[in-house]
Amino acid sequence: MIAGLEIDFNNVKAKPVFIENCEETAEEGKVINLDPDHPVPDDMLHMDMIFPWMQHVEKSFYLNKRHPNFPEKASAGPIFVDIYQVLGSHHNIVPLWNSLKKAWSLSNSGKSDLSVKALIQYSTALGLKEPPSLNEAIYDFLVRLIMPAGEELIKNAAQLWKSLESSNPAQTRKFVTFYRSDLHKDNFARAFEVFSEYFKVYSDFSQTELYAKNDTKLPEKSTATSVSFKETKQFYGNAFEALTSNFTTLACINNLFAGRKYDEFKEMTLKMYLTINKANRQSPFESQKEFSAFSACIDSTLRNSSHHAAIKLENQKVVYRSGGTGAIHKINYSEYLLKCNQIMFSLAALTCLELVIAF
């Protein structure tokens, strides 16, 4: 194993440097390809002198043909772009989260002065002239995280809300008052916990993040090379609980769109709605496409398996079943990670919408 290289760029040569537990050998070692941003094609896992991400980007995203963020060619010659930036990636997303998490946590603890200092760190990292408020920073960060596809999700739902504000201002004001007093604190506490859990194992989730960001299918026959299933196996279930609990916001707004008071459902009261199975919390607004888009990622079988210890990893396959005698389901670990990203991004988009509504 080569631990480091001494490189002389003037003479274009390199000398391997061996440290503890390393020694020179004439035997050919096994190539292990790793990629923090993509699952690696199965036929390239142990292939030498290749860059799997190049094949993924070309095959999965067709940047030079169809991606909306790819720049138009203005002159002859090559176009030099940061491909990951085109796809919506942010190389400093983890440091940004660390600053935001600190500010958010300090604010929750009533330490507003220290929270402001953390927000200054956040703004400095982005080159902003003035630090944002906490709500502005949360919104800014989450949009950066989920764009481009997630940004459209927020936009469509926000436009519906804005139209409702214009057509029925009295009832929307009543809902905003209710939201601030009864929903906001708990909704944001749940979201904060899920976001924190996500970034604890970001090295796993980042492998399919770009696919969720761009609403793109994973390449077939590919393998996630970072596997921390012990740390990720509860994530989908936890995110499911938070998202479906926060669906109350969408359900109440949908009541207003139907011409009722925010707490009057077609066949139940708000109190009754809060007692129904979380897997059915989207049913009141499933015919409103701008709201039902937030629940497109829901997989109650996977959630139940996660919460009843009926999920395990076998040979890169996540094996799960709903209940002790339910049917067995098998998906690649990379597919599981994609599902986790999708539900995480739905929660992030809903959190942004709540900020638009209430603040």
Buried (B, 14 or more C-beta within 10 A) or exposed (E): EEEEEEEEEEEEEEEEEEEEEEEEEEEEEEEEBEBEBBBBBEEBBEEEEBEBBEBBBEEBBEBEEEBEEBEEEEEEEEEEEEBBEBBBBBEEBEEBBBBBBBBBBBBBEEBEEBBBBBBBBBBEBBEBEEBBBBBBBBBBBBBBBBBBBBBBBBBBBBEBBEEBBEEBEEBBEBBBEBBEEEBBEEBBEBBBBBBEBBBBBBEBBBBBBBBBBBEBEBBEEBBBBBBEBEEBBBBBBBBBBBBBBBBBBBBBBBBBBBEBEBBBBEEEEBEEBEEEEBBBBBBBBEEBEBBBBBBEBBBBBBBBBBBBEBBEBEEBBBBBBBEEEBEEBEBBBBBBBBBBBBBBBBBBBBBBBBBBBBE
